[in-house]
Amino acid sequence: MTFKERVKQKFEKILNYTREAKNIVEKAKVDLTNGTHYYDMAVDAYNNLAKQVKTLELPINLMNNTVTNVEQQIPNIEADRLPEAQLHADNLTQKAQNLDNIFKETREVSESALKAVNAYLDIEDAIEEAYGAAQQSKEFIENATSFYDNLNTEIVDTVDASNNASASATLASQRVELELKPQLNEAVVKSRRIRSLHEKNKGELEHIEDFIRKYPALSYEDLLLEAIETTEKANKKTDDTMEALGNNYNKVAAQTAEAQQLPKKMDETDRRLRQVDNQLGIIKDKLPKIISDLNSFPQIDRHGRSEDLDEQIKKLKQQISLARDIANRIKVGVRFYPNTTLELRNPDNLEELSTSTRISGYFRTNNTYGLLVYLGNENGTGLRRTKTDDYMALEIENGYPVLTLDIGNGQERILNSKFVADGNWYQFIIERIGLNAKLIIREEIADGKTKETVGESGLQPSHIIFNLDKNQSKLFVGGYPSEFAMQGAVQQNSFDGEMEDIVVGDTPVSLWNFNEGFENHRGARERNRLVNLSPSTGCRFSGTAFVVIDARRYTHKIRNNIQLNFKTFANEGLLFLYGNATTYIALEMRAGKILFKYNLGHGTKTFQTANTYNDGEWHLLKATRDGADGRLVVDSEEIRTHSGDIQGNAVGYSDYFYFGGYVKRHDYPDVTNKGFDGCIDNVDAGNPINLNSNYKAYGITPGCPVKFARLVSFSKSDPGYIKLSKIHVQDDMTMALKFKTNAYSGLIFYLTDDEQESGISLSIINGKLKLISQLQELVSKENNFNDSQWHVVSITHNKNVTRLDFDDYGFMESKATSPSLNILQGKLYIGGIPAGFVAKEGRIASSEAFVGCIADATLNGSIVNFANSTERVGDILGTCVLDPKTAPNFDEVPELPAVPDLELYTTLGPEYATEAGHLDEIPLRGDIAGSLPGVVQTVPTLPPLTFPPSEEDEIEEPAITKLPDIVTEPITVPVPVPTTTTVTPAPPPISPRIGPKPATTTPKPAPSCGRRRLLSRRESGRNLLRLRRNRHLPALYRLT
């Protein structure tokens, strides 16, 4: 598309925007009409409301009068009744005491009299209780009086606040209406106050009524009953008023909100129209000049420049990724203080923790409270297709570790009984698989042994997805900034101690690869406990990873001896590569088989195993080469080559070995460019090689941690399935997995017994999910499950319910009682069923093979390892076929510093002879045509060589006024095998002294030569050999 066409297209878009703006104006006019209608309705409602308010004034006045009368009666009650009660109580107390004195001596024989006295004492207690009740009644009455005083004050304040609010609202909505909003707001406020007043009055009057029932005096009972009756009438009138308002009252708030939005909509419409007009004017003014300038510009390759710019940006991003990977391998810990905050960069595998999560790290502290690690989403994040802001936090409370998490089922806590605030190093391990979570604390005890303390809990159903997003979720270690909206259940916000070696999933996350931090610049000493004294020399490769080793210490030109252990589930990948522009040695995997290849300049020799070795187990590989002969042994299988002989016996020089992948795409057509996905360890290339002590690396995980085959793919061209046996399910079953597909239909899994009497299956039918459990069916309403995106499903089957949850926001469940599901020695088919297997009718919704990827499957809380299957057809483990194909494309590894060149001086011309019997000992590349005997070569006469001066054996030579010119001419020399070939330079003879010509004929030594010494032929030959080994010998000296 030309620039003119793009400008025209943009102009058409602008016209479309103009038409849309006009439509918006028309809609705004309609909204304005509706607003006017709502205004008229609100005015009517206000008028009715004002009438009802006036009606309520009379009941309120009656109620106030009643309260006044009650208050006037209170002093009379206190003056009349309370002194009488007090006097009567004193008399009873005195009489009781007298009686007690009279019968004191005869108490044992006068039980009846004693009972009488006790009865009088009980009477006294009862009177005292009555007195307390009277005092409490007095307090009730005083509180009621105070309450009504405050109520009157609040009514006055409410009226003032309503007037102020009315004035403010009038100013805010003056463009729509001048009188509507204040009247509506005033009506709403008054109505709310009336309702509130009614409720409060009702409650207080109930207290007064209760007091009247309990109080012993009856002289004012009729008065209070009359007050209660009056109040009830007022309440009834208030209820009638509220009922009369009805729907009109309820509509006031909505109508007010709509009226308030009208000015905003009009302003926004006007602003957009003005913006469109301005842009149209600018385009109209500049468009002729732009077209003219475009016509005057010469044609340039804009597309090529754009592609080049994209490539440069891509390379920059890859370099940043490489730098972050290097930072992630920094092992130094951090000393945390109470004011330290640290937000680490999220690892690339963060979203893979959705159904199974593992986080670990080492720490020590003396503080009984602290935050170790937090992973989750800030309050209010609101990730797509989620209802909760999931999180996981590990804290120390009272010296004990506590894991708090919420994955959509509410807050849950897991405690560990190990006290850790004692200044010793510990390792925490958080493991969650589906609805089962563990908090493990490892410690070192006597004799270097380790002990684990486990806290474990089953999580609440039914959500199992830990919703994380690489760009929005946060990973805090030791503390978080104050502006972060942390969940209220997380009580700690800092840590005082040391931490190191944080691992998320199986990816190390360095404490120095962070986004934000404060007071996090102090390193911590390496831990002295829980140390692996025999660390692995190998590492895990991700498929886009590589390791670069300095190869200059190893001898590999004529002979190679490479040995390593490997394990993988992948079908293809590069294990080892060494070479230059024309020669190479390579070890690779193709279709699960090991290939050993080398090219010495002309032709490639290949060794290939008959067996496959991508079964996830460790295998030993030995590849040796002696000249053009080679040998490959994998475990006990020795492979012979079927390719023909090749020329040459030496590989060209290079600075580096490459393991697991190449830094950039190489140019060897016979060797794969796909990186290795698996583990390599115990490497030996004549000397042991520690892959973790490398010159350069990317994407590796040290130590080859155990990895389950949690991901399996099935392609459309080669459909298949995985079968797992000996599955036991009885009544209760929970299963979870995630899948990705672009096919309309396919069988995701089918679990059944040998007779297919019990079974449960999940399929995708026309983009919908269909679960069949014991002939009960659940079908999703959504039909977008084949959108090539990951979808997570959770299935629950028990006696009470059959339920299917998907993507943490939708679910289906059966309302009928679920039939019993009893499967013994069952079979679980993933991705399809065998060709000869026939499922019973109604057990599966689709017999088509699944096309796509299935991962993170768990059955009753256990991870399903696809590599443990008893039968596999057409499966691809460890890789999703729907993922975009990406590979690292970093810059070439910089060359190591070259050995410095030597300036050579000599006083003799080179003369050397080569015995034909020693030709086999000279390294020859296959691309050298003269490597075969009997080939006639054209050899130019060698130019003079110079060697540096030495202080030893100095021989002073007379100066020569002029050096003769050196004349060389090529000579043809046959190279027969049984004879000796002598190559000498052509005449004239070389001058006994070679150096720069003097500026004048005056005898004086050359300024750059100084004193000279004669070199023997043996020394000259040794220097030539050194030059040749260092690749500094000019092409003129080589046999070509």
FIPADO-141629 format. One record per residue (C-alpha): residue in three letters; x, y, z. Coordinates in steps of 0.05 Angstrom, whole numbers, plus 5000, padded with zeros to 4 digits. Example, Ala and Ser with C-alpha at 12.3 -4.5 7.8 and 13.67 -1.06 7.14 Angstrom:
! residues 2
ala524649105156;ser527349795143;
END
This chain:
! residues 1040
met500050005000;thr502950684979;phe503251275025;lys497951634984;glu493251044994;arg494651035069;val493251785073;lys486751695034;gln484851125080;lys486151555142;phe482052115111;glu476251635101;lys476851415174;ile476452145195;leu470152235154;asn467351615188;tyr469051915255;thr465352555234;arg459152155217;glu459651795284;ala460252465319;lys453852705285;asn450352075308;ile452752225378;val449752925373;glu443152625352;lys443252145410;ala444952725456;lys438753095431;val434552475447;asp437752445516;leu436053185526;thr428853055508;asn428652475557;gly431752925610;thr426253435601;his421152885609;tyr424552645672;tyr424653365697;asp417053425691;met416252765727;ala420952985783;val417153645792;asp410653255802;ala413952785850;tyr416853375889;asn410053705894;asn406953065921;leu412752975969;ala411953685996;lys404653536011;gln406352906049;val411653276089;lys406453776113;thr401853206132;leu407352916177;glu408453566215;leu402353456260;pro404452756284;ile411353016299;asn408553576341;leu404153086380;met410052646392;asn414253226418;asn408553416465;thr408352706491;val415752706505;thr415053366542;asn409553076586;val413852466602;glu419652906621;gln415153316668;gln412952676704;ile420052436718;pro421352926777;asn414752716809;ile416751986805;glu423552126836;ala420452556892;asp414752086912;arg416751376900;leu424151336909;pro424451606982;glu418851147002;ala422350546973;gln428850737006;leu425550837075;his421850177069;ala428249817051;asp431850117112;asn426249897158;leu426449197131;thr433949167139;gln433549387212;lys428148887228;ala432048327196;gln438148507237;asn434048517302;leu431047847287;asp437947557272;asn440447807340;ile434447517377;phe435046837348;lys442546797343;glu443446347403;thr437745877384;arg439345827310;glu440845097309;val434144917341;ser430045437308;glu430645257235;ser423845517219;ala425346187251;leu431946217214;lys428446087149;ala423846667164;val429847117176;asn432946877112;ala426447027078;tyr426747737104;leu433947787078;asp431547547011;ile426248077014;glu431648587028;asp435548346967;ala429348386925;ile428149096948;glu435349286932;glu434448986863;ala428149396856;tyr431950016876;gly437249846823;ala431849756771;ala429050436791;gln435850746782;gln436550406715;ser429750666694;lys431951356714;glu437951286669;phe433651036612;ile429151636619;glu435052116622;asn438051786560;ala431351846525;thr431052586543;ser438052696517;phe436652306455;tyr430552736437;asp434553366450;asn439853126403;leu434552916354;asn431753616351;thr438753896341;glu440053406285;ile433553606250;val435854336251;asp442754136226;thr439653706172;val435454276147;asp441654726143;ala445554176107;ser439854066059;asn439654806042;asn447154806029;ala446854185987;ser441054485948;ala445055115933;ser451154705910;ala446954265865;thr443754875833;leu450555135812;ala452854455786;ser446854335740;gln445155025717;arg445854835644;val440354315648;glu435454595700;leu435355165749;glu430454905801;leu429854145792;lys436053895828;pro435554315892;gln428254115902;leu429653375889;asn435653355935;glu431753715989;ala425953235982;val430452625984;val434252876045;lys427853056083;ser424752386065;arg430852016089;arg430952416154;ile423552276165;arg424651536156;ser430651546201;leu426851956253;his421151466250;glu425750866262;lys429451196319;asn423051436353;lys420150746347;gly426150426380;glu426450926437;leu419050876451;glu419750126455;his425050236509;ile420250696546;glu414650196540;asp419049646568;phe421050096626;ile413750236642;arg412149496645;lys417849356693;tyr417149956739;pro413249816804;ala409550476807;leu402950516769;ser400751236779;tyr403251476712;glu401850846672;asp395751116637;leu399551736615;leu405151336584;leu400250856550;glu396851446519;ala403651706495;ile405051026465;glu398351016430;thr399651716402;thr406451496377;glu403650886344;lys398651316307;ala404451756284;asn408251146261;lys402250906222;lys401451586188;thr408851566171;asp408150876140;asp402151106101;thr406051696075;met411851256053;glu407050786018;ala403651365983;leu410351595956;gly411250895926;asn415050825861;asn415651565850;tyr420051625911;asn424451045888;lys425251355819;val427852015845;ala435051785855;ala435451475785;gln432352075752;thr437052535789;ala443152125767;glu440852145694;ala439752895698;gln446752985727;gln449852605669;leu446653035616;pro451453635622;lys457353155622;lys454852815558;met453553485524;asp460453735543;glu463753095518;thr459953125453;asp461853855441;arg469153705457;arg469353125408;leu466053535354;arg471054105364;gln476753615362;val474353305298;asp473353985266;asn480354195286;gln483453555258;leu479553625193;gly482054345186;ile489254145198;ile488753575148;lys485554025095;asp491154525105;lys496954035104;leu494453505055;pro496353874990;lys503354005016;ile504053285039;ile501953014971;ser506653504937;asp512453304982;leu511152564970;asn511152664895;ser517753034900;phe521152514944;pro525351984909;gln522951264915;ile526250944976;asp525750255005;arg521350435064;his519349715074;gly526549495078;arg528250045128;ser522249855170;glu524249125171;asp531349325190;leu528649755247;asp524249185271;glu530248725270;gln534349215311;ile528749285363;lys528048535367;lys535448455377;leu535348985432;lys529748625468;gln533647975464;gln539848305492;ile535648575550;ser532947875561;leu540047605561;ala542248125612;arg536347955657;asp538047215652;ile545147365673;ala542547775732;asn538047195752;arg544146765762;ile547247225814;lys547246805877;val548847345929;gly543447425982;val540648076011;arg540748346081;phe533748606097;tyr532149156147;pro525349376174;asn525049936121;thr527249496062;thr522549396004;leu523948955944;glu519748805883;leu522948275839;arg521948195764;asn516747675748;pro519747045716;asp517446835647;asn514046215675;leu509546605723;glu502946435689;glu504845695689;leu503545685764;ser496045725755;thr494345005774;ser500844795809;thr505245275847;arg512145185878;ile516245745911;ser522445635953;gly527946045986;tyr532946066044;phe532446546103;arg534746686173;thr532247186225;asn531847326299;asn525347716293;thr518847366311;tyr514847766259;gly516147886186;leu514047816113;leu518247316073;val514947316005;tyr508547555971;leu506047355902;gly499447595877;asn495048175854;glu493848835887;asn486848975914;gly482849245855;thr487148945800;gly481248575768;leu484648105719;arg480747885658;arg475747335671;thr476847345746;lys472547535805;thr477947575859;asp484947865866;asp488647225881;tyr494847235924;met499546815967;ala503647086025;leu508646746072;glu509347096139;ile512646966206;glu507947056265;asn510346946336;gly516446606306;tyr512446096266;pro511446096190;val504346216165;leu502046156093;thr495946576075;leu492746496007;asp486346635968;ile485346335899;gly478046505894;asn475146085951;gly476346576007;gln482146696054;glu485646056079;arg491545966126;ile496645406134;leu500945396197;asn507745066206;ser509844836276;lys517244986267;phe519945586307;val524545966259;ala526346616295;asp532846336325;gly538146616277;asn539145956239;trp538545836164;tyr532145506140;gln529045356073;phe521745486060;ile518045096006;ile510945275984;glu507644725944;arg500544755916;ile497444245869;gly490144365855;leu486544405921;asn492244125963;ala497444595993;lys503744486035;leu508444936074;ile515144576085;ile520844826128;arg527544476119;glu533144526170;glu540044216179;ile541043786241;ala546943376266;asp551743036219;gly549543466160;lys542843126155;thr536443516139;lys529643506172;glu523043736143;thr517144006182;val510743996140;gly504344396147;glu499044136100;ser491744306086;gly486344166035;leu483644806004;gln476244975997;pro473044805931;ser471744955877;his476545455846;ile483445175833;ile486545715788;phe491746175818;asn490446765772;leu497047115756;asp499147605702;lys506447725685;asn505148475673;gln500448625731;ser501948125787;lys507248305839;leu512847905871;phe515248215936;val520747945980;gly521948206050;gly517548816045;tyr512949226000;pro511849975989;ser506550336029;glu502550535968;phe501149815949;ala493949615965;met495548986004;gln490048496025;gly487848596097;ala489447886116;val496848016106;gln499048306173;gln506648386163;asn509948896117;ser517448806129;phe522948306145;asp529148376188;gly534247846168;glu537547526107;met534947156047;glu537846815985;asp536446325928;ile529146475913;val526245995862;val519346085830;gly516945445796;asp523645165772;thr526445845753;pro531546185799;val529746915812;ser535647325835;leu534647835890;trp538648325848;asn534148285787;phe528748745813;asn523749265789;glu523649705851;gly527249705917;phe529150125977;glu534949986025;asn536249335988;his543449455969;arg546849066025;gly549048366008;ala548747776056;arg554047266072;glu553046596039;arg549346106083;asn553345596122;arg547745096129;leu543544706079;val549344746031;asn550044245974;leu557344025980;ser557043655913;pro553444125866;ser551343875798;thr555744065738;gly549744025692;cys543644445678;arg536844435647;phe535644745579;ser529045065560;gly529044965485;thr531545675472;ala537445635519;phe544945535506;val551545485542;val558145745513;ile564645445538;asp571645695523;ala574545145479;arg581845385476;arg583944945534;tyr581944305499;thr585443905444;his580443745389;lys583643875321;ile585443165302;arg581842775356;asn575442875395;asn572742495455;ile566042775479;gln562042445535;leu555742685570;asn549342475604;phe542642735579;lys535142645589;thr529342945552;phe522242855527;ala523343275465;asn523842975395;glu529043455368;gly534643885395;leu541944075390;leu546443765443;phe553443995423;leu556644395367;tyr563744605351;gly566244885285;asn568245455240;ala566045685172;thr567545035134;thr568344485186;tyr564344255247;ile562743705297;ala555543635322;leu551343195368;glu543843265360;met537142915370;arg532342785313;ala525742415322;gly528342175389;lys534641875359;ile541842115372;leu546042345312;phe553542455313;lys555942865253;tyr562443175231;asn564643525168;leu572143635158;gly571344085097;his568543615044;gly562943135059;thr559242975124;lys559842325162;thr553742135203;phe552441625259;gln545141505279;thr542241075333;ala536840565318;asn533440665386;thr529941295412;tyr532241625476;asn527042165491;asp523741785547;gly525542255604;glu530841795632;trp538341905639;his542741635582;leu550241615572;leu552941865505;lys560141765480;ala562542045414;thr569741975392;arg573542175329;asp580542015306;gly581842375241;ala576242185194;asp574341565234;gly568941605287;arg564941205337;leu558341335374;val555840945435;val549341105472;asp548340685534;ser549939985508;glu548340135435;glu554440215390;ile553040545322;arg556840455258;thr556540965203;his553040815138;ser555641435103;gly561641415057;asp568741635069;ile570242375073;gln576442775059;gly580743105111;asn582642915182;ala582443575220;val576944055243;gly578144805236;tyr579645235297;ser574245585337;asp574245915405;tyr567845605433;phe563944975448;tyr556345055445;phe551844615488;gly544244575484;gly543445085429;tyr546945605388;val547346345402;lys544846515334;arg542446105274;his548445735247;asp549745595174;tyr550644835176;pro544944565134;asp545643855161;val545044065234;thr538644275270;asn537744985295;lys532644765347;gly534944835419;phe535144245466;asp529544185518;gly532143755574;cys538143635619;ile545543545604;asp550543345658;asn557343025669;val560443315606;asp567543115588;ala571443335527;gly578243065547;asn577443445613;pro571143525655;ile566744115637;asn562244465687;leu556544775646;asn555045255703;ser562145545699;asn561145815629;tyr563446395586;lys556246575568;ala549446255579;tyr542046395571;gly535546065595;ile538745515636;thr536845245704;pro542844975743;gly542644295774;cys537743925728;pro531743935776;val526643385768;lys521443575716;phe514843235703;ala512043185633;arg506243645648;leu504943855577;val502943425518;ser500943625447;phe497243275390;ser497843515319;lys492643485264;ser497243125217;asp499042575267;pro493342485317;gly494442055377;tyr493041935450;ile496141765517;lys493741195561;leu494941155636;ser493040515673;lys491340295744;ile487040895760;his482640815823;val476541255834;gln470941115883;asp465141605889;asp469242225900;met473442495842;thr476543165828;met480343295764;ala483343925736;leu487144105672;lys488244655622;phe487744585547;lys488644995484;thr485744825416;asn483345115351;ala479144515331;tyr471644505334;ser471043815366;gly475343305401;leu475842845461;ile479843155518;phe479742555565;tyr475941925580;leu476441545647;thr473140865651;asp473940145673;asp474939525632;glu467539395621;gln465840135614;glu460540065668;ser462940705701;gly466041285665;ile466942025659;ser469142425598;leu470343135575;ser469843345503;ile469443975461;ile463543995412;asn462944575364;gly467045005411;lys462844815473;leu464944385532;lys460943755545;leu461943335608;ile458842645613;ser459142315681;gln455241665690;leu450841865632;gln449242545663;glu450943105615;leu453143825626;val453944285566;ser456844995570;lys453145585540;glu459745895518;asn462345655451;asn469145985447;phe473445435478;asn477045325411;asp479946025407;ser487245795413;gln487646065484;trp488945685548;his482645475586;val482645155655;val477244665676;ser475844335743;ile471243735750;thr468043505815;his463942865821;asn461242595887;lys454742335916;asn451843025922;val453843385858;thr457043345790;arg460144015774;leu464444325719;asp468144975732;phe471745335676;asp476445935672;asp474946135744;tyr468646515725;gly463446015700;phe460745345723;met455344825710;glu452644305758;ser447343775758;lys441243865803;ala439743125806;thr443142635852;ser449642395820;pro450341645807;ser456041285842;leu462641285804;asn466740655821;ile472840525778;leu477939995798;gln484139875755;gly481440395707;lys484440705645;leu485241445631;tyr485541645558;ile488242345543;gly487142665475;gly483542085442;ile482341345443;pro485740775405;ala483340615335;gly480539935355;phe477240175419;val469740285416;ala466640705471;lys459740515495;glu453940945472;gly452941565513;arg459741535548;ile463542045506;ala460942635467;ser466242605412;ser470642045385;glu474942535345;ala482142595366;phe483943225403;val488343725366;gly492044205411;cys495444215479;ile493643935547;ala497544115610;asp497744125686;ala492943545695;thr491543335767;leu487242745790;asn484942735863;gly490643215882;ser496242845846;ile499943105785;val498942685722;asn505842555692;phe504642425619;ala511442095613;asn509041525658;ser503841305607;thr503440575590;glu501540725518;arg503241325475;val501541465402;gly502842115364;asp504242515427;ile509143095434;leu511543185505;gly513943845535;thr511944285476;cys505444615453;val504544565378;leu500045175378;asp505345635410;pro508946105362;lys515745845340;thr520946295372;ala528446215379;pro533746665409;asn537547095359;phe542747435402;asp548947755375;glu554847305363;val559147165423;pro564947665423;glu571647375403;leu576447225459;pro582847655460;ala587547385407;val594647175422;pro599147765403;asp602747715337;leu610347635337;glu614648065293;leu619747575264;tyr626647755238;thr631547315201;thr637847365162;leu636746725122;gly631646545070;pro626845995090;glu628545315063;tyr624944695087;ala623743985065;thr617843545079;glu618642795083;ala612842445049;gly612641925104;his610442445154;leu604642725114;asp599542335155;glu601542705218;ile600143395188;pro592943635200;leu589443725133;arg582443985122;gly577943655072;asp576944295033;ile584444305015;ala584943984946;gly592243804954;ser590943365014;leu591442754968;pro598242504944;gly600442624873;val596943284863;val601243814830;gln601244474867;thr603345164847;val607445444904;pro609746174902;thr616546344928;leu616146535001;pro617447255020;pro622647405073;leu620947305146;thr623347745203;phe624347565276;pro624848015337;pro631648215362;ser634547865422;glu639948055471;glu642747345468;asp648247145417;glu648447845388;ile652347895322;glu653948585296;glu653248615221;pro655949135174;ala650949615146;ile649049555073;thr647950185034;lys642549884990;leu638349264992;pro637248904926;asp630148804904;ile627248124916;val624447774855;thr619747184864;glu616446744814;pro611946144823;ile614745454811;thr611044794800;val613044224845;pro610043524842;val608843184909;pro609942444901;val608842004962;pro615341594967;thr620142164953;thr622242804988;thr619743464961;thr624344064970;val621644754961;thr626545324956;pro625546044934;ala627546254864;pro633846674850;pro636547184859;pro639046974927;ile636347314989;ser640847845017;pro644247665082;arg640748235115;ile633448435107;gly630549065135;pro628049745115;lys632150145065;pro636250705095;ala634151415079;thr641151585053;thr647251205029;thr650751385094;pro652050725130;lys647850675193;pro643650135224;ala636250085208;pro632350445262;ser627449875274;cys632149285271;gly637649425321;arg642348845333;arg641148185299;arg642547455313;leu642546875265;leu636946365273;ser637945635259;arg633545275210;arg630544885268;glu628545535304;ser625645815240;gly621445195230;arg618945225302;asn616845945293;leu613145775229;leu609445215264;arg607445695320;leu604946185269;arg600945665234;arg597645435298;asn595646145315;arg592546245246;his597046825230;leu600846485173;pro599146865109;ala595346495055;leu601546545012;tyr604946005054;arg599345495051;leu598544945000;thr592645194958;
END
